[in-house]
Amino acid sequence: MREMKTQMYGAPSLGSISTPRPMKAPQVIGPKTRKATRPKCEIPPILLEEARRISPEPWDAERHLSFAPPATVTSMKEIGLEGQGISPNAISDPFPLFTKAAILQMRREIFSEEVLEQCRYSSDFIANMVRGMGHDRAPFTYDAWKSPELINIVSRVAGVDLVPAFDYEIANINISINDQNAEPVTFGGRESAVAWHYDSFPFVCVAMISECTGMVGGETAIQLPDGHIRKLRGPQMGTAVVMQGRYIQHQALKASGGRERITMITAFRPKSPFLTDETVLTGVRGISNLEELYPQYTLYRLTLLEQRFRAMLAAEDCRTQSGRSFDLIAMRSFLSDQRDYLESMLAQLFEVE
């Protein structure tokens, strides 16, 4: 297993600061949709009726998690991407994560009147999705993804300590309906439910919240650097896949034979402020409420900067007290990295006309 690339900006016990520069992440091509757009298609009434019959209950990790480790975790090296990303792990096989009781609670919140009225979006990538539910509209789903038990599971499978990117990115739900009486809501040709893309965030956890009995397809496909395509085993209800999607070109293949394909995707970033974070907003800007997205993105980025500068201050204080000489090269490297970080923020924050 290769050593994970880090950007160590300093610690009080260290006399110098190491800032190795990892390979740059691929460019994210976002949807052509520039502003938030509501879907034109209707959700089949049967889905709404089923979901709204469920009585609400609070999140309980002991009752609602059914984790078992994935049989296989494909490495970045195995798919020709060694040296990229923040972990040697690329993508897992589907593994059990949520119980049926948890799935029913999540669907109850997703298909609530308030969520469908305020949180549905559409793009040329995905025609029907739900985003930005937040704690007030979806407390069960929010508490699930914020629970330490679930975060530890995702981190374990990813091979690096992660946290949800920020609240708005907790639970993006992609909805593809196969009901013959419903307006088609899938993207592109017959093969894909979601277009080829890189994610905007370092890692994602993709959970299947549909009943998959009778479903054919629905696998995740990844494109290798040599142009070949590898398909990973299809999911079952309650299972999840953890993927380093910022660095892997991938798509969800269309499923047939089932009533629907509904997946819940939560974005993750490194827990450590000293790990490379190449988060961008390209893929999500046009499908989000910017009055929520921009402030939350800004807050987490500024918090990381604060942590980095506090670490540097501590390292400088330690150096002064120990009588060691000032490391000009390390300091310039640190400041250059922070300048690049701020410039990357400026590139993401702009007014959409």
C-alpha positions as CSV (number, residue, x, y, z in Angstrom):
1,M,0.0,0.0,0.0
2,R,1.5,3.4,-1.0
3,E,1.9,6.1,1.5
4,M,-1.0,8.6,1.4
5,K,0.0,12.1,0.1
6,T,-0.4,14.8,2.7
7,Q,0.2,18.5,3.0
8,M,1.7,18.8,6.5
9,Y,1.8,22.5,7.3
10,G,3.3,22.2,10.7
11,A,2.9,20.8,14.2
12,P,4.5,22.0,17.4
13,S,6.7,18.9,17.7
14,L,8.1,19.3,14.2
15,G,11.0,21.5,13.3
16,S,10.1,21.9,9.7
17,I,7.0,21.7,7.5
18,S,6.8,19.3,4.5
19,T,4.5,20.2,1.7
20,P,4.7,17.6,-1.1
21,R,2.5,18.5,-4.0
22,P,0.2,15.6,-5.2
23,M,-0.8,15.0,-8.8
24,K,-3.5,17.5,-9.8
25,A,-7.1,16.2,-9.8
26,P,-8.9,15.9,-13.2
27,Q,-11.1,18.8,-14.4
28,V,-14.7,18.4,-13.5
29,I,-17.2,19.0,-16.3
30,G,-20.4,20.2,-14.7
31,P,-24.0,20.2,-16.1
32,K,-25.0,22.8,-18.7
33,T,-27.7,23.9,-16.2
34,R,-26.4,27.2,-14.8
35,K,-29.3,28.0,-12.4
36,A,-31.4,25.8,-10.1
37,T,-34.2,24.2,-12.2
38,R,-37.2,22.2,-11.0
39,P,-38.0,18.9,-12.7
40,K,-41.0,18.9,-15.0
41,C,-41.9,15.2,-14.4
42,E,-44.1,14.0,-11.6
43,I,-43.2,11.4,-9.0
44,P,-45.6,8.4,-9.4
45,P,-48.3,8.7,-6.7
46,I,-47.7,5.2,-5.5
47,L,-44.2,6.1,-4.3
48,L,-45.5,9.1,-2.4
49,E,-48.3,7.0,-0.8
50,E,-46.0,4.3,0.3
51,A,-43.4,6.7,1.8
52,R,-46.0,8.8,3.6
53,R,-47.5,5.8,5.3
54,I,-44.4,5.3,7.4
55,S,-44.4,6.6,11.0
56,P,-41.4,8.8,11.8
57,E,-38.7,7.6,14.3
58,P,-35.3,8.9,15.3
59,W,-32.0,7.7,14.0
60,D,-30.5,4.8,16.1
61,A,-27.2,3.4,14.8
62,E,-27.8,0.1,16.6
63,R,-31.2,-0.4,14.9
64,H,-30.5,1.2,11.5
65,L,-27.0,0.1,10.6
66,S,-26.3,-3.3,9.2
67,F,-22.6,-2.9,8.2
68,A,-20.5,-5.8,6.9
69,P,-17.1,-5.0,5.3
70,P,-17.0,-5.1,1.4
71,A,-15.7,-8.3,-0.1
72,T,-13.2,-6.3,-2.2
73,V,-11.9,-2.7,-2.3
74,T,-10.3,-1.9,-5.6
75,S,-7.1,0.1,-5.3
76,M,-6.1,3.2,-7.3
77,K,-3.1,1.2,-8.5
78,E,-5.3,-1.6,-9.9
79,I,-7.1,0.9,-12.1
80,G,-4.0,2.7,-13.3
81,L,-4.4,5.8,-11.0
82,E,-1.6,5.2,-8.5
83,G,-0.3,8.5,-7.2
84,Q,-3.6,10.3,-7.5
85,G,-6.0,11.2,-4.7
86,I,-5.9,11.1,-0.9
87,S,-6.1,7.4,-0.3
88,P,-4.8,4.2,-2.0
89,N,-8.5,3.0,-2.1
90,A,-10.4,3.6,-5.3
91,I,-13.9,2.0,-5.0
92,S,-15.5,-0.7,-2.9
93,D,-17.8,-3.5,-3.8
94,P,-21.4,-2.9,-2.6
95,F,-21.5,-3.7,1.1
96,P,-24.4,-3.9,3.6
97,L,-24.9,-0.5,5.4
98,F,-28.6,0.4,6.2
99,T,-31.4,-1.8,7.5
100,K,-34.8,-1.8,5.7
101,A,-36.2,0.3,8.6
102,A,-33.6,3.0,7.9
103,I,-34.4,3.0,4.2
104,L,-38.1,3.4,4.9
105,Q,-37.4,6.4,7.1
106,M,-35.2,8.0,4.5
107,R,-37.8,7.5,1.8
108,R,-40.4,9.0,4.1
109,E,-38.4,12.2,4.3
110,I,-37.4,12.3,0.6
111,F,-40.9,12.0,-0.6
112,S,-42.5,14.4,1.9
113,E,-44.4,17.3,0.5
114,E,-42.0,19.9,1.9
115,V,-38.9,18.3,0.4
116,L,-40.4,17.7,-3.0
117,E,-41.6,21.3,-3.1
118,Q,-38.3,22.9,-1.9
119,C,-35.5,20.5,-2.7
120,R,-36.1,19.0,-6.2
121,Y,-33.7,19.8,-9.0
122,S,-33.0,18.8,-12.6
123,S,-30.0,19.1,-15.0
124,D,-28.9,17.7,-18.3
125,F,-26.9,15.1,-16.2
126,I,-29.7,13.9,-14.0
127,A,-33.2,14.8,-14.7
128,N,-34.7,14.2,-11.3
129,M,-32.9,14.7,-8.0
130,V,-33.4,15.9,-4.4
131,R,-30.7,17.9,-2.7
132,G,-30.1,20.1,0.3
133,M,-32.8,18.7,2.5
134,G,-31.0,19.7,5.7
135,H,-31.8,18.8,9.3
136,D,-35.1,20.6,9.5
137,R,-36.7,18.9,6.6
138,A,-34.9,15.5,7.0
139,P,-33.7,15.0,10.6
140,F,-33.4,11.2,10.3
141,T,-31.3,11.3,7.1
142,Y,-29.1,14.2,8.5
143,D,-28.5,12.4,11.8
144,A,-27.6,9.2,10.0
145,W,-24.9,10.7,7.9
146,K,-23.6,12.8,10.8
147,S,-23.4,9.9,13.2
148,P,-19.9,8.9,14.3
149,E,-20.7,5.2,13.7
150,L,-21.6,5.9,10.0
151,I,-18.6,8.3,9.5
152,N,-16.3,5.7,10.9
153,I,-17.6,3.0,8.5
154,V,-17.1,5.3,5.5
155,S,-13.6,6.2,6.6
156,R,-12.7,2.6,7.2
157,V,-13.8,1.6,3.7
158,A,-12.2,4.7,2.2
159,G,-8.8,4.0,3.9
160,V,-8.6,7.6,5.2
161,D,-10.4,9.6,7.9
162,L,-13.3,11.5,6.3
163,V,-16.2,13.8,7.3
164,P,-19.3,14.9,5.3
165,A,-18.2,17.7,3.0
166,F,-20.8,20.2,4.5
167,D,-24.4,20.0,5.4
168,Y,-25.9,20.9,2.0
169,E,-24.1,17.8,0.5
170,I,-25.6,15.4,3.0
171,A,-27.9,13.2,0.9
172,N,-28.2,14.0,-2.8
173,I,-30.8,11.6,-4.1
174,N,-30.9,10.6,-7.8
175,I,-34.3,9.3,-8.9
176,S,-34.8,7.3,-12.1
177,I,-38.3,5.9,-12.6
178,N,-39.0,2.9,-14.8
179,D,-42.8,3.1,-14.3
180,Q,-44.2,2.8,-17.8
181,N,-46.9,5.3,-17.0
182,A,-44.4,7.9,-15.8
183,E,-42.5,10.4,-17.9
184,P,-38.9,9.1,-18.5
185,V,-36.4,10.7,-16.2
186,T,-33.1,9.1,-17.2
187,F,-30.2,10.8,-18.8
188,G,-28.9,10.1,-22.3
189,G,-29.0,6.8,-24.1
190,R,-30.3,3.5,-23.0
191,E,-27.2,2.4,-21.1
192,S,-26.9,5.2,-18.5
193,A,-28.9,6.6,-15.7
194,V,-26.2,9.2,-15.0
195,A,-23.7,10.7,-17.4
196,W,-19.9,10.0,-17.3
197,H,-18.4,12.4,-14.8
198,Y,-15.9,13.2,-12.1
199,D,-17.3,14.2,-8.7
200,S,-16.7,17.6,-7.2
201,F,-15.7,16.1,-3.9
202,P,-12.9,13.7,-2.9
203,F,-15.0,10.8,-1.8
204,V,-18.7,9.8,-2.1
205,C,-20.8,7.1,-0.4
206,V,-23.5,5.9,-2.7
207,A,-26.4,4.0,-1.0
208,M,-29.1,2.1,-2.8
209,I,-32.5,3.0,-1.4
210,S,-34.6,1.1,-3.9
211,E,-35.9,-2.5,-3.8
212,C,-33.7,-4.3,-6.4
213,T,-35.6,-7.5,-6.8
214,G,-36.0,-8.2,-10.5
215,M,-33.6,-5.4,-11.4
216,V,-31.1,-6.0,-14.1
217,G,-28.2,-3.6,-14.5
218,G,-27.7,-0.6,-12.1
219,E,-24.0,-1.2,-11.8
220,T,-21.4,1.5,-11.4
221,A,-19.0,1.7,-14.4
222,I,-15.6,3.3,-14.2
223,Q,-13.4,4.4,-17.1
224,L,-9.8,3.4,-16.9
225,P,-6.9,5.6,-18.2
226,D,-6.4,3.2,-21.2
227,G,-10.0,3.8,-22.3
228,H,-11.4,0.4,-21.1
229,I,-14.5,0.3,-19.0
230,R,-14.9,-1.8,-15.8
231,K,-18.3,-2.6,-14.3
232,L,-18.6,-3.2,-10.6
233,R,-21.2,-5.5,-9.1
234,G,-24.7,-4.2,-8.9
235,P,-26.2,-3.1,-5.6
236,Q,-29.0,-4.4,-3.4
237,M,-31.3,-2.3,-1.2
238,G,-29.5,-1.0,1.8
239,T,-26.0,-1.6,0.4
240,A,-23.5,1.2,-0.4
241,V,-20.4,1.8,-2.4
242,V,-17.5,4.1,-1.2
243,M,-15.6,5.7,-4.1
244,Q,-12.9,8.3,-4.6
245,G,-15.0,9.9,-7.2
246,R,-13.0,13.1,-7.6
247,Y,-10.3,11.2,-9.4
248,I,-12.3,8.4,-11.1
249,Q,-14.4,8.9,-14.2
250,H,-17.6,7.0,-13.6
251,Q,-21.3,6.7,-14.3
252,A,-24.3,4.8,-13.0
253,L,-25.7,2.3,-15.6
254,K,-29.4,2.2,-16.2
255,A,-31.4,-0.5,-14.5
256,S,-34.2,-2.4,-16.1
257,G,-36.8,-4.8,-14.7
258,G,-37.4,-2.8,-11.5
259,R,-39.8,0.0,-10.8
260,E,-37.1,2.6,-10.0
261,R,-33.5,3.2,-9.3
262,I,-33.1,5.6,-6.4
263,T,-29.6,6.3,-4.9
264,M,-28.5,8.5,-2.1
265,I,-25.1,10.1,-2.4
266,T,-23.3,11.9,0.4
267,A,-20.0,13.7,-0.3
268,F,-17.0,13.4,2.0
269,R,-13.8,15.3,2.4
270,P,-10.6,14.7,4.4
271,K,-11.1,15.1,8.2
272,S,-7.5,16.4,8.5
273,P,-6.9,20.0,7.4
274,F,-3.5,18.9,6.3
275,L,-4.6,16.5,3.6
276,T,-5.0,17.7,0.1
277,D,-8.6,18.9,-0.6
278,E,-9.4,19.5,-4.2
279,T,-13.2,20.1,-3.7
280,V,-14.8,22.2,-6.4
281,L,-18.4,23.4,-6.9
282,T,-18.5,22.8,-10.7
283,G,-20.8,19.8,-10.6
284,V,-23.2,21.2,-8.0
285,R,-23.5,24.9,-8.5
286,G,-26.2,24.7,-11.1
287,I,-28.3,22.3,-9.1
288,S,-28.2,24.1,-5.7
289,N,-29.6,26.9,-3.7
290,L,-26.5,29.2,-3.7
291,E,-27.7,31.1,-0.7
292,E,-27.0,27.8,1.2
293,L,-24.2,26.3,-0.8
294,Y,-21.9,29.3,-1.0
295,P,-21.9,30.1,2.8
296,Q,-21.4,26.5,3.9
297,Y,-18.6,26.0,1.4
298,T,-16.9,29.2,2.5
299,L,-17.3,28.4,6.2
300,Y,-15.6,25.0,5.9
301,R,-12.8,26.3,3.8
302,L,-12.1,29.2,6.1
303,T,-12.2,26.9,9.1
304,L,-9.5,24.7,7.5
305,L,-7.4,27.8,6.8
306,E,-7.7,28.8,10.4
307,Q,-6.5,25.4,11.5
308,R,-3.5,25.5,9.2
309,F,-2.5,28.9,10.4
310,R,-2.9,28.0,14.0
311,A,-0.6,24.9,13.4
312,M,2.0,27.1,11.7
313,L,1.8,29.6,14.6
314,A,2.4,26.8,17.0
315,A,5.3,25.4,15.0
316,E,6.9,28.9,14.8
317,D,6.5,29.4,18.5
318,C,8.1,26.0,19.1
319,R,11.0,26.9,16.7
320,T,11.6,30.2,18.5
321,Q,11.7,28.7,21.9
322,S,14.1,25.9,20.8
323,G,16.5,28.4,19.2
324,R,16.3,26.8,15.7
325,S,16.9,29.0,12.7
326,F,14.0,30.3,10.5
327,D,13.2,28.0,7.6
328,L,12.6,30.4,4.8
329,I,12.0,27.7,2.1
330,A,9.4,25.9,4.2
331,M,7.6,29.2,5.1
332,R,7.4,30.3,1.5
333,S,6.1,26.9,0.5
334,F,3.4,27.1,3.2
335,L,2.3,30.6,2.2
336,S,2.3,29.6,-1.5
337,D,0.0,26.6,-0.7
338,Q,-2.4,28.9,1.2
339,R,-2.4,31.4,-1.7
340,D,-3.3,28.6,-4.1
341,Y,-6.1,27.5,-1.7
342,L,-7.6,31.0,-1.6
343,E,-7.3,31.3,-5.3
344,S,-9.2,28.0,-5.7
345,M,-11.9,29.4,-3.5
346,L,-12.2,32.6,-5.6
347,A,-12.5,30.4,-8.7
348,Q,-15.6,28.7,-7.2
349,L,-17.4,31.7,-5.7
350,F,-19.0,33.9,-8.4
351,E,-22.4,35.3,-9.2
352,V,-24.4,33.2,-11.6
353,E,-26.3,35.2,-14.1
